[in-house]
Amino acid sequence: MENVLDVQGLHKFYGNLEALKGIDFQVGKGEIFALIGPNGAGKTTALRIVATLLTPSEGRVTFLNHDLKKHPDKFRENISYLPEEAGAYRNMKGTDYLRFMARFYRTSEEQEKEFLERAKSIAGLGERLREKVGTYSKGMVRKLLLARALMTRPALAILDEPTSGLDVINSLEVREIIKSFARQGISVLLSSHNMLEIEFLSDRVALIDRGRILDQGTSGALKDKYQAPNLELVFRSALQ
């Protein structure tokens, strides 16, 4: 499988705190790769570095053969990032918000229309897009934000807790959207505390704790290796 993203020896220091301690992982084209671990493990730090929001202290990050330190602009042109606590402008109508975001990325009015129509399809909110975002449920806002993240068909979508706080039905719909885009060749780097979600979504998983990757592989291979019925018990075994 062709790798879209290659992370080697990644370190991140915050003063004397070493949040990442030399992690390595790769994401292939059309692959959904997940980082799982407890709060403070380093998941969000790793995602923010790949998204160019944080500068790595040491190590090398390569995306589509571009080095992060030398060509961060190439990263920004071809990725999208959905933070866990992302929000939308509450006083804007859904359609206006999507059009506003599309204009940041479009190169022509025709492309803007293309992005907007794709976003409407992804969001699946129908006539509610004519209403202000402030009237939306949390699930509706998350779908709107996911539509914003995927409407440009980025080479890599970085999703931090994509279904955080959503009910079962909305979570299933968001997961299906993510899987459908991966089938179209879009790579996904995500984090989640929901182990069932990870098993459903991910092609491969990396277990991370205290800034180190403990192990990685497919969910099936990891469960076989640790003789565990689920990823929660895999993680507990890997910590020992």
Number of C-alpha atoms within 10 A of each C-alpha: 8 11 16 21 21 19 19 15 14 21 22 23 14 9 7 6 8 15 21 26 18 18 19 18 17 18 23 21 20 22 25 26 26 27 27 26 24 14 11 13 20 24 28 20 20 23 22 17 17 27 21 18 13 13 16 21 14 15 16 17 22 21 23 16 13 17 15 22 14 9 13 17 12 15 20 16 11 15 23 23 26 22 16 17 10 11 14 17 12 14 13 17 19 30 23 18 21 24 18 15 17 23 16 9 14 15 10 10 11 10 15 22 15 15 25 25 15 17 25 20 13 21 24 15 17 11 9 15 21 13 15 17 24 15 14 17 10 17 19 20 21 27 24 26 25 24 23 28 21 26 25 21 19 20 22 30 25 26 23 24 17 24 24 16 13 16 11 9 9 17 19 15 15 21 16 14 17 22 19 12 19 20 13 11 16 23 28 30 23 25 24 22 17 15 16 12 15 23 17 13 21 19 19 22 26 24 23 24 22 17 22 20 22 15 14 19 15 16 21 15 13 23 18 13 12 16 12 16 12 17 22 16 14 20 24 11 12 15 12 5
